[in-house]
């Protein structure tokens, strides 16, 4: 039973696996096009990374780790704030 469950879990992960770069590219495209789902994607994917950054800081902090952590927290807070406010990202003004 354990091997069947393990195999099923591995199959699901392999089937739905997204390359992190393609995930970030999709998120960036959605934010550029002012899509609400991209705000959710950014907040969730950024929030998921915060615990790993905290563990990295516990190993020993330096200014690079602290900077990366602060930028991640800022991005997540901005996206969560936009989601809570129900605002769309600011409209772009294209010159004609």
Buried (B, 14 or more C-beta within 10 A) or exposed (E): EEEEEEEEEEEEEEEEEEEEEEEBEBBEEBBEEEBEEBBBBBBBBBBEBEEEBEEBBEEEEEEEBEEBBEEBBEBBEBBBEBBEEEEEBEEEEEEE
